[in-house]
Amino acid sequence: MNSSSLTPQVWTVQNKRQETDDVWTLTLARKGGKCEFLPGQFNMIGAFGSGEVAISVSQAGTTAGQVIHTIRRVGRSTSALVELKKGDQVALRGPFGRGWPLTQVRGQDLIFVAGGLGLAPLRPAIHRVLQQREHYGRLVLIYGARSPDQLLFLSEVKRWSQRQGFKVELTVDHATRGWRGHVGVVTSLFETLKFEPHQTHSLICGPEVMMRFVALELESKGLGRERMWLSMERNMKCAVGICGHCQYGSSFVCQDGPVYSFDQIDQWLTRKGV
């Protein structure tokens, strides 16, 4: 085991941007620091005195010594992080876990499906695919949230929709005044989704119940379970497979995930309490 996996480094909040009423994006910086991550990997981050939490990297830094995370306030540790100010310090360990299989899916069409904050872990994968656009086929993003004000990175999503060969579909569970887009769960957008099952992979991230229904819907359209990739969130504490907090069936999410193919975890997704 690499000792750096257990020893946190001190990083500084360089920038902070509020995305929604309960989501913020923090740009962290460290002089001489490195965070060379694979899209889909996560870091363990903590405000001093408030514990640490696993947060997926949502974007590579624009300069060396930067890393960017998008965080939802859901408890003590995340509340402490989003309340930090520019210049405050955090403890960071990582990156950890298995990322999206972007090398494995080269030459294929890709369907990205995101729910709510699930777009954040998918975002680096989309960036990487667009940077290496010639190595991938047709791209589709299906993205849903509870309401229009909960949709993340909308200006960037709009730019993606203007890229050749990249179709973007948005939906919300509940429309508000001025919303002219689709209303309904993300799977309702699959009615008109057409793809070649043997030429397609899907990368999925969002609430577990959403991912399960998405995977089952894609399977009903002929997509093999080994061609669907899901990012799982679990209560990770050590991030090195020791504490057992993130055990998922016989697997440890911090080591074997967070990205799994659906055929690896379908038996656990449908079991309550796992």
LUMKEFI-106856 format. One record per residue: residue in one letter; x, y, z of N, C-alpha, C in turn. Coordinates in steps of 0.1 Angstrom, whole numbers. Layout:
REM residues N
(node "A"; (X; Y; Z); (X; Y; Z); (X; Y; Z));
...
//
This chain:
REM residues 274
(node "M"; (8; -12; 0); (0; 0; 0); (9; 12; 0));
(node "N"; (5; 22; -9); (13; 35; -9); (9; 43; 3));
(node "S"; (20; 47; 11); (17; 55; 23); (10; 68; 20));
(node "S"; (11; 73; 8); (4; 86; 4); (-11; 84; 4));
(node "S"; (-16; 71; 3); (-30; 68; 4); (-36; 71; 17));
(node "L"; (-28; 71; 28); (-32; 73; 41); (-28; 87; 46));
(node "T"; (-19; 93; 40); (-14; 106; 45); (-20; 117; 36));
(node "P"; (-28; 126; 42); (-34; 137; 35); (-24; 148; 32));
(node "Q"; (-26; 155; 21); (-19; 167; 17); (-28; 179; 20));
(node "V"; (-22; 190; 23); (-29; 203; 25); (-30; 210; 12));
(node "W"; (-43; 213; 8); (-46; 220; -4); (-54; 233; 0));
(node "T"; (-54; 243; -8); (-60; 256; -5); (-72; 258; -15));
(node "V"; (-83; 264; -10); (-94; 267; -18); (-90; 280; -26));
(node "Q"; (-89; 278; -39); (-85; 289; -48); (-98; 296; -54));
(node "N"; (-108; 289; -55); (-121; 295; -61); (-133; 287; -56));
(node "K"; (-144; 293; -55); (-156; 287; -50); (-168; 293; -58));
(node "R"; (-176; 284; -64); (-187; 288; -72); (-200; 281; -68));
(node "Q"; (-211; 288; -65); (-223; 281; -62); (-230; 277; -75));
(node "E"; (-234; 264; -76); (-241; 259; -87); (-256; 259; -86));
(node "T"; (-261; 254; -74); (-275; 254; -71); (-277; 258; -57));
(node "D"; (-289; 257; -51); (-291; 261; -37); (-283; 252; -27));
(node "D"; (-279; 240; -31); (-272; 231; -22); (-259; 225; -28));
(node "V"; (-254; 230; -40); (-243; 225; -46); (-233; 236; -49));
(node "W"; (-220; 233; -46); (-209; 243; -49); (-198; 235; -56));
(node "T"; (-190; 243; -64); (-178; 237; -70); (-166; 244; -64));
(node "L"; (-157; 236; -59); (-144; 242; -53); (-133; 239; -62));
(node "T"; (-125; 249; -65); (-112; 247; -71); (-101; 247; -61));
(node "L"; (-94; 236; -59); (-84; 234; -49); (-70; 235; -56));
(node "A"; (-61; 241; -49); (-47; 243; -55); (-37; 240; -44));
(node "R"; (-25; 235; -49); (-14; 233; -40); (-1; 235; -48));
(node "K"; (7; 244; -44); (20; 247; -50); (28; 234; -52));
(node "G"; (31; 230; -64); (39; 218; -66); (31; 206; -65));
(node "G"; (18; 207; -63); (9; 196; -61); (5; 189; -74));
(node "K"; (2; 177; -73); (-3; 169; -85); (-15; 161; -81));
(node "C"; (-25; 161; -90); (-36; 152; -89); (-39; 146; -102));
(node "E"; (-31; 137; -106); (-33; 130; -119); (-43; 119; -118));
(node "F"; (-55; 121; -122); (-66; 112; -120); (-72; 107; -133));
(node "L"; (-78; 96; -132); (-86; 90; -143); (-100; 95; -142));
(node "P"; (-107; 99; -153); (-121; 103; -152); (-129; 92; -144));
(node "G"; (-136; 96; -134); (-144; 87; -126); (-138; 83; -113));
(node "Q"; (-125; 87; -111); (-119; 85; -98); (-124; 95; -88));
(node "F"; (-121; 93; -75); (-125; 102; -64); (-113; 105; -55));
(node "N"; (-114; 116; -48); (-105; 120; -37); (-112; 119; -24));
(node "M"; (-105; 117; -13); (-110; 119; 0); (-106; 133; 5));
(node "I"; (-116; 141; 8); (-114; 155; 11); (-121; 159; 24));
(node "G"; (-115; 167; 32); (-120; 171; 45); (-116; 185; 49));
(node "A"; (-126; 193; 55); (-122; 205; 62); (-117; 201; 75));
(node "F"; (-107; 207; 80); (-100; 203; 92); (-110; 203; 104));
(node "G"; (-111; 192; 111); (-119; 191; 123); (-133; 186; 120));
(node "S"; (-136; 183; 107); (-150; 179; 103); (-150; 166; 96));
(node "G"; (-139; 158; 96); (-139; 145; 90); (-137; 147; 75));
(node "E"; (-137; 135; 68); (-134; 136; 53); (-145; 128; 46));
(node "V"; (-146; 131; 33); (-157; 124; 25); (-152; 122; 11));
(node "A"; (-157; 111; 5); (-153; 108; -9); (-160; 117; -19));
(node "I"; (-153; 124; -27); (-159; 133; -37); (-152; 130; -51));
(node "S"; (-160; 127; -61); (-154; 125; -74); (-149; 138; -80));
(node "V"; (-138; 137; -87); (-133; 148; -94); (-142; 152; -105));
(node "S"; (-146; 165; -106); (-156; 169; -116); (-149; 177; -127));
(node "Q"; (-136; 180; -126); (-129; 186; -137); (-115; 187; -134));
(node "A"; (-106; 185; -144); (-92; 187; -142); (-89; 202; -141));
(node "G"; (-79; 205; -133); (-75; 219; -132); (-71; 225; -145));
(node "T"; (-73; 238; -146); (-69; 245; -159); (-54; 248; -159));
(node "T"; (-48; 247; -147); (-33; 249; -146); (-28; 238; -137));
(node "A"; (-15; 236; -137); (-8; 226; -129); (-11; 229; -114));
(node "G"; (-13; 218; -106); (-15; 220; -92); (-29; 224; -88));
(node "Q"; (-39; 221; -97); (-53; 224; -94); (-61; 211; -95));
(node "V"; (-72; 210; -88); (-81; 199; -90); (-95; 205; -86));
(node "I"; (-106; 201; -92); (-119; 207; -91); (-129; 196; -86));
(node "H"; (-137; 199; -76); (-147; 190; -71); (-160; 198; -70));
(node "T"; (-171; 191; -73); (-185; 196; -71); (-191; 189; -60));
(node "I"; (-196; 196; -50); (-200; 190; -37); (-215; 194; -34));
(node "R"; (-223; 185; -30); (-236; 188; -25); (-236; 187; -9));
(node "R"; (-242; 197; -3); (-243; 197; 11); (-254; 187; 16));
(node "V"; (-249; 176; 22); (-258; 166; 27); (-255; 162; 41));
(node "G"; (-245; 167; 48); (-242; 163; 61); (-231; 172; 67));
(node "R"; (-226; 168; 78); (-216; 176; 85); (-203; 178; 77));
(node "S"; (-198; 168; 72); (-185; 169; 64); (-186; 178; 52));
(node "T"; (-197; 175; 44); (-199; 183; 32); (-203; 197; 35));
(node "S"; (-211; 199; 46); (-214; 213; 50); (-202; 221; 53));
(node "A"; (-193; 215; 60); (-180; 222; 63); (-172; 225; 51));
(node "L"; (-173; 216; 41); (-165; 219; 29); (-171; 231; 21));
(node "V"; (-185; 231; 19); (-191; 241; 11); (-191; 255; 18));
(node "E"; (-189; 255; 31); (-188; 267; 39); (-174; 273; 39));
(node "L"; (-164; 266; 33); (-151; 272; 32); (-150; 284; 24));
(node "K"; (-141; 293; 26); (-139; 305; 18); (-126; 304; 11));
(node "K"; (-124; 313; 1); (-112; 313; -6); (-100; 316; 3));
(node "G"; (-90; 307; 2); (-78; 308; 10); (-78; 298; 22));
(node "D"; (-90; 292; 25); (-91; 282; 35); (-84; 269; 30));
(node "Q"; (-80; 261; 40); (-73; 249; 36); (-81; 236; 39));
(node "V"; (-78; 226; 31); (-85; 213; 32); (-74; 202; 32));
(node "A"; (-78; 190; 37); (-69; 179; 36); (-74; 170; 25));
(node "L"; (-65; 165; 16); (-69; 157; 5); (-60; 145; 3));
(node "R"; (-67; 134; 1); (-60; 121; -2); (-65; 116; -15));
(node "G"; (-57; 110; -23); (-62; 104; -36); (-53; 107; -48));
(node "P"; (-58; 103; -59); (-71; 98; -63); (-72; 83; -60));
(node "F"; (-84; 78; -59); (-87; 64; -56); (-97; 59; -66));
(node "G"; (-97; 45; -66); (-108; 38; -74); (-105; 36; -88));
(node "R"; (-115; 29; -94); (-114; 26; -108); (-123; 35; -116));
(node "G"; (-118; 41; -126); (-126; 51; -134); (-134; 45; -145));
(node "W"; (-139; 54; -154); (-147; 50; -165); (-138; 43; -176));
(node "P"; (-142; 33; -182); (-134; 25; -191); (-132; 31; -205));
(node "L"; (-127; 43; -206); (-126; 51; -218); (-117; 44; -229));
(node "T"; (-107; 38; -224); (-98; 31; -234); (-106; 18; -240));
(node "Q"; (-113; 11; -231); (-120; -1; -235); (-131; 2; -245));
(node "V"; (-137; 14; -244); (-149; 17; -252); (-145; 26; -265));
(node "R"; (-133; 27; -268); (-129; 34; -280); (-135; 28; -292));
(node "G"; (-138; 36; -302); (-144; 32; -314); (-159; 29; -313));
(node "Q"; (-165; 31; -301); (-179; 28; -299); (-187; 41; -298));
(node "D"; (-200; 40; -300); (-210; 51; -297); (-212; 51; -282));
(node "L"; (-214; 63; -276); (-215; 64; -262); (-228; 71; -258));
(node "I"; (-235; 65; -248); (-247; 71; -242); (-244; 75; -228));
(node "F"; (-243; 87; -225); (-241; 92; -211); (-255; 94; -205));
(node "V"; (-257; 89; -193); (-270; 91; -186); (-267; 96; -172));
(node "A"; (-272; 108; -169); (-269; 114; -156); (-281; 119; -149));
(node "G"; (-281; 117; -136); (-292; 122; -128); (-287; 132; -117));
(node "G"; (-292; 144; -117); (-288; 154; -107); (-273; 156; -106));
(node "L"; (-267; 154; -94); (-253; 156; -92); (-245; 146; -100));
(node "G"; (-251; 135; -105); (-244; 125; -113); (-237; 130; -125));
(node "L"; (-240; 142; -130); (-233; 147; -141); (-218; 151; -137));
(node "A"; (-216; 154; -125); (-202; 158; -120); (-192; 147; -123));
(node "P"; (-194; 135; -118); (-184; 124; -121); (-183; 120; -136));
(node "L"; (-194; 123; -143); (-193; 120; -158); (-186; 131; -166));
(node "R"; (-186; 143; -160); (-181; 154; -167); (-166; 152; -172));
(node "P"; (-157; 147; -164); (-143; 145; -169); (-143; 135; -180));
(node "A"; (-152; 125; -180); (-152; 115; -191); (-156; 122; -204));
(node "I"; (-166; 130; -203); (-171; 137; -215); (-160; 147; -220));
(node "H"; (-153; 153; -211); (-142; 162; -215); (-131; 154; -222));
(node "R"; (-128; 142; -217); (-117; 134; -223); (-122; 129; -237));
(node "V"; (-134; 125; -238); (-139; 120; -251); (-139; 131; -261));
(node "L"; (-143; 143; -257); (-143; 154; -267); (-129; 158; -270));
(node "Q"; (-119; 156; -261); (-105; 159; -264); (-100; 149; -274));
(node "Q"; (-105; 137; -274); (-100; 126; -283); (-112; 122; -292));
(node "R"; (-119; 132; -297); (-131; 130; -304); (-130; 119; -316));
(node "E"; (-119; 119; -322); (-117; 110; -334); (-117; 95; -330));
(node "H"; (-116; 92; -317); (-115; 78; -313); (-129; 73; -308));
(node "Y"; (-140; 81; -309); (-153; 77; -305); (-163; 80; -315));
(node "G"; (-174; 72; -315); (-185; 74; -324); (-195; 85; -320));
(node "R"; (-208; 82; -322); (-219; 91; -319); (-220; 92; -304));
(node "L"; (-223; 104; -299); (-224; 107; -285); (-238; 112; -282));
(node "V"; (-243; 107; -271); (-256; 111; -266); (-255; 114; -251));
(node "L"; (-261; 125; -246); (-262; 128; -232); (-276; 129; -228));
(node "I"; (-281; 121; -219); (-295; 122; -214); (-293; 126; -199));
(node "Y"; (-298; 138; -196); (-295; 144; -182); (-308; 149; -176));
(node "G"; (-311; 144; -164); (-323; 148; -157); (-320; 153; -143));
(node "A"; (-330; 161; -138); (-329; 166; -124); (-343; 168; -119));
(node "R"; (-344; 171; -106); (-357; 173; -100); (-364; 185; -106));
(node "S"; (-357; 196; -109); (-363; 208; -114); (-353; 216; -122));
(node "P"; (-357; 225; -130); (-347; 232; -139); (-335; 239; -131));
(node "D"; (-338; 244; -119); (-327; 250; -111); (-318; 241; -105));
(node "Q"; (-320; 228; -107); (-311; 218; -102); (-302; 212; -113));
(node "L"; (-303; 216; -125); (-295; 212; -136); (-281; 219; -135));
(node "L"; (-271; 211; -136); (-257; 216; -134); (-250; 219; -148));
(node "F"; (-241; 229; -147); (-232; 232; -159); (-240; 234; -172));
(node "L"; (-251; 242; -171); (-260; 243; -183); (-253; 250; -194));
(node "S"; (-245; 260; -192); (-238; 267; -203); (-229; 257; -210));
(node "E"; (-222; 249; -202); (-213; 239; -208); (-221; 228; -216));
(node "V"; (-232; 224; -210); (-240; 214; -216); (-245; 219; -230));
(node "K"; (-249; 232; -230); (-253; 238; -243); (-242; 237; -253));
(node "R"; (-230; 240; -249); (-219; 239; -259); (-217; 225; -264));
(node "W"; (-219; 215; -255); (-217; 201; -260); (-228; 198; -270));
(node "S"; (-240; 204; -269); (-251; 201; -278); (-248; 207; -292));
(node "Q"; (-239; 216; -292); (-235; 222; -305); (-224; 215; -312));
(node "R"; (-218; 205; -306); (-207; 198; -312); (-213; 188; -322));
(node "Q"; (-207; 186; -333); (-211; 176; -343); (-211; 162; -337));
(node "G"; (-222; 155; -339); (-223; 141; -335); (-226; 140; -320));
(node "F"; (-230; 151; -313); (-233; 150; -299); (-247; 155; -296));
(node "K"; (-256; 145; -293); (-270; 149; -291); (-272; 150; -276));
(node "V"; (-279; 161; -271); (-281; 163; -257); (-296; 164; -255));
(node "E"; (-301; 156; -245); (-315; 156; -241); (-316; 159; -226));
(node "L"; (-324; 169; -223); (-326; 173; -209); (-340; 171; -204));
(node "T"; (-342; 167; -192); (-356; 166; -186); (-356; 169; -171));
(node "V"; (-367; 173; -166); (-369; 176; -152); (-381; 168; -147));
(node "D"; (-381; 165; -134); (-393; 158; -128); (-404; 168; -127));
(node "H"; (-401; 180; -123); (-412; 190; -121); (-408; 203; -128));
(node "A"; (-416; 208; -137); (-413; 220; -145); (-416; 232; -136));
(node "T"; (-409; 243; -139); (-412; 256; -133); (-415; 266; -144));
(node "R"; (-420; 277; -140); (-424; 287; -151); (-412; 290; -160));
(node "G"; (-414; 290; -172); (-404; 293; -182); (-397; 281; -188));
(node "W"; (-399; 269; -181); (-392; 257; -187); (-400; 252; -199));
(node "R"; (-393; 251; -210); (-399; 247; -222); (-394; 233; -227));
(node "G"; (-386; 226; -218); (-381; 213; -222); (-390; 202; -217));
(node "H"; (-384; 190; -218); (-391; 178; -215); (-394; 177; -200));
(node "V"; (-405; 171; -196); (-408; 168; -182); (-411; 153; -180));
(node "G"; (-403; 147; -171); (-405; 133; -168); (-391; 127; -164));
(node "V"; (-391; 115; -160); (-379; 108; -156); (-370; 106; -168));
(node "V"; (-357; 103; -165); (-348; 102; -177); (-352; 91; -186));
(node "T"; (-358; 80; -181); (-361; 68; -189); (-372; 72; -199));
(node "S"; (-380; 82; -196); (-390; 86; -206); (-384; 91; -219));
(node "L"; (-372; 96; -218); (-365; 100; -231); (-360; 89; -239));
(node "F"; (-360; 77; -234); (-356; 65; -241); (-365; 60; -252));
(node "E"; (-378; 65; -251); (-388; 61; -261); (-383; 63; -275));
(node "T"; (-376; 74; -278); (-372; 78; -291); (-357; 75; -293));
(node "L"; (-350; 69; -283); (-336; 67; -284); (-333; 55; -293));
(node "K"; (-325; 57; -303); (-321; 47; -312); (-306; 45; -312));
(node "F"; (-302; 32; -311); (-288; 29; -311); (-286; 15; -316));
(node "E"; (-273; 12; -319); (-269; -1; -323); (-263; -8; -311));
(node "P"; (-270; -18; -305); (-265; -24; -293); (-251; -29; -293));
(node "H"; (-247; -35; -305); (-233; -40; -306); (-223; -30; -309));
(node "Q"; (-227; -17; -310); (-217; -7; -313); (-218; 4; -302));
(node "T"; (-224; 1; -291); (-227; 11; -281); (-223; 7; -267));
(node "H"; (-219; 17; -259); (-217; 15; -244); (-224; 27; -238));
(node "S"; (-228; 25; -225); (-235; 35; -218); (-228; 38; -205));
(node "L"; (-225; 50; -201); (-219; 54; -189); (-230; 62; -180));
(node "I"; (-233; 56; -168); (-245; 61; -161); (-241; 65; -147));
(node "C"; (-246; 76; -142); (-243; 81; -129); (-255; 89; -123));
(node "G"; (-259; 85; -111); (-270; 92; -105); (-275; 84; -93));
(node "P"; (-286; 87; -87); (-292; 79; -76); (-293; 65; -80));
(node "E"; (-291; 56; -71); (-291; 41; -74); (-304; 37; -81));
(node "V"; (-315; 41; -75); (-328; 37; -81); (-329; 41; -96));
(node "M"; (-324; 53; -99); (-324; 58; -113); (-315; 49; -121));
(node "M"; (-303; 46; -116); (-294; 38; -124); (-299; 25; -127));
(node "R"; (-306; 19; -117); (-312; 6; -119); (-322; 6; -130));
(node "F"; (-331; 16; -130); (-342; 16; -140); (-336; 20; -154));
(node "V"; (-326; 28; -154); (-319; 31; -167); (-313; 19; -173));
(node "A"; (-306; 11; -165); (-299; -1; -170); (-309; -11; -175));
(node "L"; (-320; -13; -167); (-330; -22; -172); (-337; -18; -185));
(node "E"; (-339; -5; -186); (-345; 1; -198); (-336; -1; -210));
(node "L"; (-323; 2; -208); (-314; 0; -219); (-313; -15; -223));
(node "E"; (-313; -24; -212); (-313; -38; -215); (-325; -42; -223));
(node "S"; (-336; -37; -221); (-348; -40; -228); (-347; -36; -243));
(node "K"; (-338; -27; -246); (-336; -22; -259); (-324; -29; -266));
(node "G"; (-319; -40; -259); (-309; -48; -265); (-295; -46; -260));
(node "L"; (-292; -36; -252); (-279; -33; -247); (-274; -43; -237));
(node "G"; (-263; -50; -239); (-258; -60; -230); (-254; -54; -216));
(node "R"; (-255; -62; -206); (-252; -57; -193); (-237; -54; -191));
(node "E"; (-229; -60; -199); (-214; -58; -199); (-211; -45; -206));
(node "R"; (-221; -39; -213); (-218; -26; -220); (-224; -14; -213));
(node "M"; (-229; -16; -200); (-234; -5; -192); (-224; -4; -180));
(node "W"; (-221; 9; -177); (-211; 12; -167); (-217; 22; -157));
(node "L"; (-217; 18; -144); (-224; 26; -134); (-214; 30; -124));
(node "S"; (-215; 43; -119); (-206; 48; -108); (-214; 47; -95));
(node "M"; (-209; 40; -85); (-216; 38; -73); (-210; 47; -62));
(node "E"; (-219; 52; -53); (-215; 60; -42); (-217; 52; -29));
(node "R"; (-207; 51; -21); (-209; 45; -8); (-201; 53; 3));
(node "N"; (-205; 50; 15); (-199; 57; 27); (-184; 52; 28));
(node "M"; (-175; 59; 22); (-161; 54; 22); (-154; 62; 33));
(node "K"; (-146; 55; 41); (-138; 61; 52); (-123; 60; 50));
(node "C"; (-118; 48; 47); (-103; 46; 45); (-99; 48; 31));
(node "A"; (-108; 44; 22); (-105; 45; 7); (-94; 35; 2));
(node "V"; (-90; 26; 11); (-80; 16; 7); (-84; 2; 11));
(node "G"; (-97; 0; 12); (-102; -14; 14); (-99; -20; 27));
(node "I"; (-98; -12; 38); (-95; -18; 51); (-107; -18; 60));
(node "C"; (-114; -6; 61); (-124; -4; 71); (-137; -12; 68));
(node "G"; (-141; -14; 56); (-153; -22; 53); (-165; -13; 52));
(node "H"; (-164; 0; 53); (-176; 8; 53); (-183; 8; 39));
(node "C"; (-175; 6; 29); (-181; 7; 15); (-183; -7; 9));
(node "Q"; (-183; -17; 17); (-185; -30; 12); (-199; -31; 5));
(node "Y"; (-199; -36; -7); (-211; -38; -16); (-211; -52; -20));
(node "G"; (-219; -60; -13); (-219; -74; -16); (-205; -80; -12));
(node "S"; (-198; -86; -21); (-185; -91; -18); (-174; -81; -23));
(node "S"; (-178; -69; -28); (-169; -60; -33); (-167; -48; -24));
(node "F"; (-155; -41; -25); (-153; -28; -18); (-152; -17; -29));
(node "V"; (-162; -8; -28); (-163; 2; -38); (-151; 11; -39));
(node "C"; (-144; 13; -28); (-132; 22; -29); (-121; 16; -37));
(node "Q"; (-121; 3; -38); (-110; -4; -45); (-115; -10; -58));
(node "D"; (-126; -17; -58); (-131; -23; -70); (-140; -14; -79));
(node "G"; (-144; -3; -73); (-152; 7; -80); (-145; 20; -80));
(node "P"; (-152; 31; -81); (-167; 32; -80); (-174; 28; -93));
(node "V"; (-166; 26; -104); (-173; 23; -117); (-173; 8; -118));
(node "Y"; (-185; 2; -121); (-187; -12; -123); (-195; -14; -136));
(node "S"; (-193; -25; -143); (-203; -28; -153); (-215; -34; -147));
(node "F"; (-227; -32; -153); (-239; -37; -147); (-239; -52; -144));
(node "D"; (-233; -60; -153); (-233; -74; -150); (-225; -78; -138));
(node "Q"; (-216; -69; -133); (-208; -71; -121); (-217; -69; -108));
(node "I"; (-227; -60; -109); (-234; -56; -97); (-249; -57; -98));
(node "D"; (-254; -62; -109); (-269; -63; -110); (-275; -70; -98));
(node "Q"; (-269; -81; -94); (-275; -89; -83); (-276; -81; -70));
(node "W"; (-267; -71; -68); (-267; -63; -56); (-276; -51; -57));
(node "L"; (-277; -45; -69); (-286; -33; -71); (-300; -36; -67));
(node "T"; (-305; -48; -69); (-319; -51; -67); (-322; -56; -53));
(node "R"; (-312; -57; -44); (-313; -61; -31); (-314; -50; -21));
(node "K"; (-325; -49; -13); (-327; -39; -3); (-316; -41; 8));
(node "G"; (-311; -29; 13); (-302; -29; 24); (-288; -33; 21));
(node "V"; (-284; -35; 9); (-270; -38; 5); (-263; -26; 4));
//
